[in-house]
Amino acid sequence: MFATRLATAAILLPLFVAALLFLPNRYWVAFLLAGLLIASQEWAALAGYRRRGRWFFGGALLLCGLGLVYVSEHAAIPAVQSGRPQIFVYWLSVAFWLLLAPAWLAGKWRVPNSLIMGITGWVVLLPTWVALAGLQTEPSRLLVLLGVVWVADSAAYLVGRHFGRRRLAPAISPGKTWEGLVGACVAVAVYYAALWFIFAPQQPLLDGLGGMGVFAVITVMSVEGDLFESWMKRQAGVKDSGRLLPGHGGVLDRIDGLTASMPLAALWLHYFGSPGPV
Protein backbone atom coordinates (compact mmCIF):
# COMPACT_ATOMS: atom_id res chain seq x y z
CA MET A 1 0.00 0.00 0.00
CA PHE A 2 2.73 2.47 0.99
CA ALA A 3 4.82 1.57 -2.07
CA THR A 4 1.83 2.22 -4.33
CA ARG A 5 1.12 5.49 -2.55
CA LEU A 6 4.74 6.56 -2.96
CA ALA A 7 4.87 5.60 -6.64
CA THR A 8 1.72 7.59 -7.41
CA ALA A 9 3.09 10.62 -5.57
CA ALA A 10 6.42 10.31 -7.40
CA ILE A 11 4.57 10.62 -10.71
CA LEU A 12 1.96 13.22 -9.84
CA LEU A 13 3.98 15.61 -7.70
CA PRO A 14 6.54 16.60 -10.38
CA LEU A 15 3.74 17.03 -12.92
CA PHE A 16 1.76 19.23 -10.54
CA VAL A 17 4.78 21.35 -9.59
CA ALA A 18 5.77 21.73 -13.25
CA ALA A 19 2.25 22.89 -14.10
CA LEU A 20 2.30 25.35 -11.21
CA LEU A 21 5.68 26.83 -12.10
CA PHE A 22 5.59 26.90 -15.89
CA LEU A 23 1.99 27.13 -17.10
CA PRO A 24 0.60 30.60 -17.84
CA ASN A 25 -2.22 31.46 -15.45
CA ARG A 26 -5.02 30.78 -17.93
CA TYR A 27 -3.70 27.26 -18.57
CA TRP A 28 -3.15 26.73 -14.85
CA VAL A 29 -6.79 27.70 -14.32
CA ALA A 30 -7.85 25.15 -16.95
CA PHE A 31 -5.65 22.53 -15.28
CA LEU A 32 -7.35 23.23 -11.96
CA LEU A 33 -10.78 23.14 -13.58
CA ALA A 34 -10.14 19.56 -14.67
CA GLY A 35 -9.32 18.65 -11.08
CA LEU A 36 -12.37 20.55 -9.84
CA LEU A 37 -14.62 18.62 -12.21
CA ILE A 38 -13.27 15.26 -10.99
CA ALA A 39 -13.55 16.32 -7.34
CA SER A 40 -17.11 17.53 -7.91
CA GLN A 41 -18.06 14.15 -9.38
CA GLU A 42 -16.64 12.40 -6.34
CA TRP A 43 -18.47 14.75 -3.97
CA ALA A 44 -21.73 14.26 -5.85
CA ALA A 45 -21.26 10.51 -5.53
CA LEU A 46 -20.84 10.90 -1.76
CA ALA A 47 -24.05 12.94 -1.77
CA GLY A 48 -25.87 10.07 -3.44
CA TYR A 49 -26.60 11.88 -6.70
CA ARG A 50 -27.34 9.77 -9.72
CA ARG A 51 -25.34 10.15 -12.92
CA ARG A 52 -27.31 13.08 -14.34
CA GLY A 53 -27.30 14.84 -10.98
CA ARG A 54 -23.54 14.40 -10.69
CA TRP A 55 -22.91 16.04 -14.03
CA PHE A 56 -25.34 18.86 -13.25
CA PHE A 57 -23.60 19.49 -9.92
CA GLY A 58 -20.14 19.45 -11.51
CA GLY A 59 -21.19 21.55 -14.50
CA ALA A 60 -22.82 24.20 -12.33
CA LEU A 61 -19.72 24.38 -10.13
CA LEU A 62 -17.52 24.67 -13.21
CA LEU A 63 -19.61 27.47 -14.70
CA CYS A 64 -19.56 29.36 -11.43
CA GLY A 65 -15.77 29.13 -11.29
CA LEU A 66 -15.41 30.26 -14.90
CA GLY A 67 -17.84 33.10 -14.24
CA LEU A 68 -15.72 34.34 -11.35
CA VAL A 69 -12.62 34.30 -13.55
CA TYR A 70 -14.35 36.08 -16.44
CA VAL A 71 -15.90 38.77 -14.28
CA SER A 72 -12.62 39.42 -12.48
CA GLU A 73 -10.73 39.83 -15.77
CA HIS A 74 -13.27 41.77 -17.82
CA ALA A 75 -15.51 43.75 -15.48
CA ALA A 76 -15.09 47.53 -15.53
CA ILE A 77 -16.34 47.86 -11.95
CA PRO A 78 -13.48 48.86 -9.60
CA ALA A 79 -14.82 46.73 -6.74
CA VAL A 80 -14.73 43.67 -8.98
CA GLN A 81 -11.31 44.48 -10.41
CA SER A 82 -9.93 44.76 -6.87
CA GLY A 83 -10.77 41.12 -6.24
CA ARG A 84 -13.82 41.53 -4.01
CA PRO A 85 -15.74 38.53 -5.44
CA GLN A 86 -12.79 36.30 -4.55
CA ILE A 87 -12.51 37.87 -1.09
CA PHE A 88 -16.19 37.16 -0.47
CA VAL A 89 -15.65 33.53 -1.47
CA TYR A 90 -12.67 33.29 0.90
CA TRP A 91 -14.64 34.76 3.80
CA LEU A 92 -17.48 32.33 3.13
CA SER A 93 -15.02 29.45 3.29
CA VAL A 94 -13.29 30.73 6.42
CA ALA A 95 -16.63 31.18 8.20
CA PHE A 96 -17.56 27.61 7.32
CA TRP A 97 -14.28 26.07 8.47
CA LEU A 98 -13.86 28.14 11.64
CA LEU A 99 -17.47 28.22 12.83
CA LEU A 100 -19.62 25.52 11.25
CA ALA A 101 -17.27 22.64 10.45
CA PRO A 102 -15.87 22.28 14.02
CA ALA A 103 -19.40 22.10 15.44
CA TRP A 104 -20.35 19.69 12.65
CA LEU A 105 -17.50 17.36 13.54
CA ALA A 106 -17.93 17.70 17.32
CA GLY A 107 -21.63 16.92 17.06
CA LYS A 108 -21.11 14.31 14.34
CA TRP A 109 -24.01 15.80 12.44
CA ARG A 110 -25.42 13.79 9.60
CA VAL A 111 -26.36 15.56 6.38
CA PRO A 112 -30.17 15.52 6.29
CA ASN A 113 -30.55 15.51 2.50
CA SER A 114 -28.68 15.71 -0.79
CA LEU A 115 -29.44 19.44 -1.20
CA ILE A 116 -27.53 20.34 1.96
CA MET A 117 -24.73 18.02 0.86
CA GLY A 118 -24.60 19.78 -2.51
CA ILE A 119 -24.45 23.25 -0.95
CA THR A 120 -21.70 22.05 1.38
CA GLY A 121 -19.78 20.76 -1.63
CA TRP A 122 -19.87 24.20 -3.22
CA VAL A 123 -18.58 25.83 -0.03
CA VAL A 124 -15.81 23.25 0.26
CA LEU A 125 -14.66 23.01 -3.37
CA LEU A 126 -15.17 26.39 -5.06
CA PRO A 127 -13.10 28.54 -2.64
CA THR A 128 -10.25 26.02 -2.85
CA TRP A 129 -10.16 26.32 -6.63
CA VAL A 130 -10.37 30.13 -6.48
CA ALA A 131 -7.50 30.27 -3.98
CA LEU A 132 -5.23 27.95 -5.96
CA ALA A 133 -5.99 29.85 -9.18
CA GLY A 134 -5.31 33.24 -7.60
CA LEU A 135 -2.20 32.32 -5.65
CA GLN A 136 -0.40 31.12 -8.78
CA THR A 137 0.52 34.73 -9.51
CA GLU A 138 3.44 34.04 -7.16
CA PRO A 139 4.20 30.34 -7.77
CA SER A 140 7.00 30.03 -5.21
CA ARG A 141 4.74 31.37 -2.48
CA LEU A 142 1.97 28.94 -3.37
CA LEU A 143 4.44 26.07 -3.48
CA VAL A 144 5.62 26.94 0.04
CA LEU A 145 2.01 26.93 1.30
CA LEU A 146 1.17 23.66 -0.44
CA GLY A 147 4.32 22.19 1.05
CA VAL A 148 2.94 22.78 4.55
CA VAL A 149 -0.09 20.61 3.80
CA TRP A 150 1.94 17.94 2.02
CA VAL A 151 4.54 17.74 4.79
CA ALA A 152 1.86 17.60 7.49
CA ASP A 153 -0.12 14.93 5.68
CA SER A 154 2.90 12.74 4.94
CA ALA A 155 4.30 13.03 8.46
CA ALA A 156 0.92 12.30 10.06
CA TYR A 157 0.54 9.21 7.87
CA LEU A 158 4.03 7.84 8.54
CA VAL A 159 4.17 8.60 12.27
CA GLY A 160 0.62 7.41 12.82
CA ARG A 161 1.28 4.23 10.86
CA HIS A 162 4.37 3.28 12.85
CA PHE A 163 3.81 4.83 16.28
CA GLY A 164 0.10 5.65 16.48
CA ARG A 165 -1.64 4.37 19.61
CA ARG A 166 -4.22 6.96 20.66
CA ARG A 167 -6.94 7.68 18.13
CA LEU A 168 -7.65 11.29 17.30
CA ALA A 169 -11.30 10.92 16.30
CA PRO A 170 -12.26 7.22 16.32
CA ALA A 171 -15.89 7.79 15.37
CA ILE A 172 -14.88 9.88 12.35
CA SER A 173 -11.56 8.48 11.11
CA PRO A 174 -10.19 5.52 13.11
CA GLY A 175 -6.86 5.62 11.30
CA LYS A 176 -5.86 9.09 12.51
CA THR A 177 -3.94 9.33 15.78
CA TRP A 178 -2.67 11.94 18.21
CA GLU A 179 0.84 10.70 17.57
CA GLY A 180 0.34 11.38 13.87
CA LEU A 181 -0.86 14.91 14.64
CA VAL A 182 2.20 15.59 16.80
CA GLY A 183 4.40 14.18 14.05
CA ALA A 184 2.76 16.53 11.55
CA CYS A 185 3.38 19.55 13.78
CA VAL A 186 7.02 18.63 14.34
CA ALA A 187 7.60 18.01 10.62
CA VAL A 188 6.05 21.36 9.68
CA ALA A 189 8.21 23.10 12.29
CA VAL A 190 11.31 21.53 10.72
CA TYR A 191 10.03 22.49 7.26
CA TYR A 192 9.55 26.10 8.38
CA ALA A 193 13.00 26.23 9.98
CA ALA A 194 14.65 24.87 6.84
CA LEU A 195 12.85 27.35 4.59
CA TRP A 196 13.61 30.24 6.93
CA PHE A 197 17.30 29.36 7.05
CA ILE A 198 17.56 29.16 3.25
CA PHE A 199 15.01 31.64 1.89
CA ALA A 200 13.99 34.10 4.63
CA PRO A 201 15.66 37.16 3.04
CA GLN A 202 13.82 36.58 -0.26
CA GLN A 203 10.48 35.27 1.08
CA PRO A 204 8.41 37.68 3.25
CA LEU A 205 5.98 34.85 3.98
CA LEU A 206 8.61 33.39 6.32
CA ASP A 207 9.17 36.58 8.26
CA GLY A 208 8.80 36.45 12.04
CA LEU A 209 5.91 35.26 14.17
CA GLY A 210 3.41 35.92 11.39
CA GLY A 211 5.02 33.30 9.18
CA MET A 212 5.14 30.75 11.97
CA GLY A 213 1.51 31.48 12.78
CA VAL A 214 0.43 30.95 9.18
CA PHE A 215 2.23 27.62 9.02
CA ALA A 216 0.66 26.51 12.31
CA VAL A 217 -2.85 27.51 11.27
CA ILE A 218 -2.50 25.83 7.86
CA THR A 219 -1.39 22.64 9.60
CA VAL A 220 -4.38 22.60 11.95
CA MET A 221 -6.82 23.52 9.19
CA SER A 222 -5.48 20.80 6.91
CA VAL A 223 -6.21 18.24 9.63
CA GLU A 224 -9.73 19.62 9.98
CA GLY A 225 -10.29 19.34 6.23
CA ASP A 226 -9.05 15.76 6.32
CA LEU A 227 -11.39 14.88 9.20
CA PHE A 228 -14.37 16.56 7.54
CA GLU A 229 -13.94 14.64 4.31
CA SER A 230 -13.52 11.44 6.33
CA TRP A 231 -16.85 12.14 8.02
CA MET A 232 -18.54 12.68 4.66
CA LYS A 233 -17.13 9.37 3.42
CA ARG A 234 -18.20 7.62 6.61
CA GLN A 235 -21.78 8.78 6.11
CA ALA A 236 -21.66 7.58 2.51
CA GLY A 237 -20.29 4.21 3.64
CA VAL A 238 -17.09 4.35 1.56
CA LYS A 239 -13.40 4.25 2.45
CA ASP A 240 -12.14 6.42 -0.41
CA SER A 241 -13.80 9.12 -2.48
CA GLY A 242 -12.64 7.41 -5.68
CA ARG A 243 -10.10 5.08 -7.24
CA LEU A 244 -8.36 7.39 -9.68
CA LEU A 245 -5.11 7.64 -7.70
CA PRO A 246 -3.67 4.25 -6.66
CA GLY A 247 -2.68 4.21 -3.01
CA HIS A 248 -4.43 7.52 -2.35
CA GLY A 249 -8.03 7.02 -3.44
CA GLY A 250 -9.73 9.84 -5.27
CA VAL A 251 -8.96 13.49 -5.94
CA LEU A 252 -10.92 14.51 -2.84
CA ASP A 253 -8.70 12.28 -0.75
CA ARG A 254 -5.70 14.25 -2.01
CA ILE A 255 -7.09 17.76 -1.65
CA ASP A 256 -9.04 17.41 1.61
CA GLY A 257 -6.35 19.25 3.56
CA LEU A 258 -6.26 22.03 0.96
CA THR A 259 -10.01 22.69 1.11
CA ALA A 260 -9.81 24.04 4.65
CA SER A 261 -6.39 25.69 4.49
CA MET A 262 -5.88 27.38 1.11
CA PRO A 263 -8.81 29.86 1.20
CA LEU A 264 -7.71 30.94 4.69
CA ALA A 265 -4.11 31.31 3.50
CA ALA A 266 -5.26 33.36 0.50
CA LEU A 267 -7.35 35.62 2.74
CA TRP A 268 -4.45 36.16 5.13
CA LEU A 269 -2.12 37.01 2.26
CA HIS A 270 -4.65 39.42 0.78
CA TYR A 271 -4.73 41.49 3.96
CA PHE A 272 -1.25 41.01 5.41
CA GLY A 273 1.20 39.54 2.96
CA SER A 274 0.33 40.19 -0.67
CA PRO A 275 1.07 43.11 -2.98
CA GLY A 276 -2.32 42.71 -4.68
CA PRO A 277 -5.59 40.76 -4.71
CA VAL A 278 -5.22 36.98 -4.73
SULWOJO-V898085 format. One record per pair of residues at least 12 apart in sequence whose C-alpha atoms are under 8 Angstrom apart, sorted by the first residue. I is the first residue (numbers start at 1). GAP is how many residues later the second one is. If there is no record, write none. Layout:
# SULWOJO-V898085
i->I gap->GAP
i->I gap->GAP
This chain:
# SULWOJO-V898085
i->1 gap->246
i->2 gap->245
i->4 gap->242
i->4 gap->243
i->5 gap->241
i->5 gap->242
i->5 gap->243
i->6 gap->241
i->8 gap->237
i->8 gap->238
i->8 gap->239
i->8 gap->240
i->17 gap->126
i->19 gap->12
i->20 gap->116
i->20 gap->119
i->21 gap->118
i->21 gap->119
i->25 gap->108
i->25 gap->111
i->25 gap->112
i->28 gap->105
i->28 gap->108
i->29 gap->104
i->32 gap->97
i->32 gap->100
i->32 gap->101
i->33 gap->29
i->33 gap->96
i->35 gap->216
i->36 gap->26
i->36 gap->89
i->36 gap->93
i->37 gap->21
i->37 gap->22
i->37 gap->24
i->37 gap->25
i->38 gap->213
i->39 gap->86
i->39 gap->211
i->39 gap->212
i->39 gap->213
i->40 gap->14
i->40 gap->17
i->40 gap->18
i->40 gap->21
i->40 gap->81
i->40 gap->85
i->41 gap->13
i->41 gap->14
i->41 gap->16
i->41 gap->17
i->42 gap->199
i->42 gap->200
i->42 gap->208
i->42 gap->209
i->42 gap->210
i->43 gap->78
i->43 gap->198
i->43 gap->209
i->44 gap->13
i->44 gap->14
i->44 gap->74
i->44 gap->77
i->46 gap->186
i->46 gap->187
i->46 gap->190
i->46 gap->195
i->47 gap->67
i->47 gap->70
i->47 gap->71
i->47 gap->189
i->48 gap->66
i->48 gap->188
i->49 gap->65
i->57 gap->61
i->61 gap->61
i->61 gap->65
i->65 gap->61
i->65 gap->64
i->65 gap->65
i->68 gap->17
i->68 gap->18
i->72 gap->13
i->82 gap->195
i->83 gap->194
i->83 gap->195
i->86 gap->41
i->86 gap->44
i->86 gap->192
i->87 gap->180
i->89 gap->38
i->90 gap->37
i->90 gap->41
i->90 gap->173
i->90 gap->174
i->90 gap->176
i->90 gap->177
i->91 gap->173
i->91 gap->176
i->92 gap->31
i->93 gap->30
i->93 gap->31
i->93 gap->34
i->93 gap->167
i->93 gap->170
i->93 gap->171
i->94 gap->166
i->94 gap->169
i->94 gap->170
i->96 gap->27
i->97 gap->124
i->97 gap->163
i->101 gap->127
i->102 gap->122
i->105 gap->122
i->105 gap->123
i->105 gap->126
i->108 gap->64
i->108 gap->123
i->110 gap->125
i->124 gap->135
i->124 gap->136
i->125 gap->134
i->127 gap->132
i->127 gap->136
i->128 gap->130
i->128 gap->131
i->128 gap->132
i->128 gap->134
i->128 gap->135
i->130 gap->133
i->131 gap->131
i->131 gap->132
i->131 gap->135
i->131 gap->147
i->132 gap->130
i->134 gap->144
i->135 gap->131
i->135 gap->143
i->137 gap->141
i->141 gap->62
i->141 gap->64
i->145 gap->70
i->145 gap->117
i->145 gap->120
i->146 gap->112
i->148 gap->40
i->148 gap->43
i->148 gap->67
i->148 gap->70
i->148 gap->71
i->149 gap->69
i->149 gap->70
i->149 gap->73
i->149 gap->108
i->149 gap->109
i->151 gap->33
i->151 gap->36
i->151 gap->37
i->151 gap->40
i->152 gap->31
i->152 gap->32
i->152 gap->33
i->152 gap->35
i->152 gap->36
i->152 gap->67
i->153 gap->31
i->153 gap->70
i->153 gap->104
i->154 gap->30
i->155 gap->25
i->155 gap->28
i->155 gap->29
i->155 gap->32
i->156 gap->20
i->156 gap->23
i->156 gap->24
i->156 gap->25
i->156 gap->26
i->156 gap->27
i->156 gap->28
i->157 gap->19
i->157 gap->23
i->158 gap->22
i->159 gap->20
i->159 gap->21
i->159 gap->24
i->160 gap->15
i->160 gap->16
i->160 gap->17
i->160 gap->18
i->160 gap->19
i->160 gap->20
i->160 gap->21
i->160 gap->23
i->161 gap->19
i->163 gap->16
i->163 gap->17
i->164 gap->12
i->164 gap->13
i->164 gap->14
i->164 gap->15
i->164 gap->16
i->165 gap->12
i->165 gap->13
i->165 gap->14
i->166 gap->12
i->166 gap->13
i->172 gap->55
i->172 gap->58
i->172 gap->59
i->172 gap->62
i->173 gap->54
i->173 gap->57
i->173 gap->58
i->184 gap->35
i->185 gap->31
i->185 gap->34
i->188 gap->27
i->188 gap->28
i->188 gap->31
i->192 gap->14
i->192 gap->20
i->192 gap->23
i->204 gap->69
i->205 gap->68
i->214 gap->51
i->217 gap->44
i->218 gap->43
i->218 gap->44
i->218 gap->46
i->218 gap->47
i->219 gap->42
i->221 gap->36
i->221 gap->39
i->221 gap->40
i->222 gap->34
i->222 gap->35
i->222 gap->36
i->222 gap->37
i->222 gap->38
i->222 gap->39
i->223 gap->34
i->224 gap->33
i->224 gap->36
i->225 gap->31
i->225 gap->32
i->225 gap->33
i->225 gap->34
i->225 gap->35
i->225 gap->36
i->226 gap->27
i->226 gap->30
i->226 gap->31
i->229 gap->23
i->229 gap->24
i->229 gap->27
i->240 gap->13
i->241 gap->12
i->266 gap->12
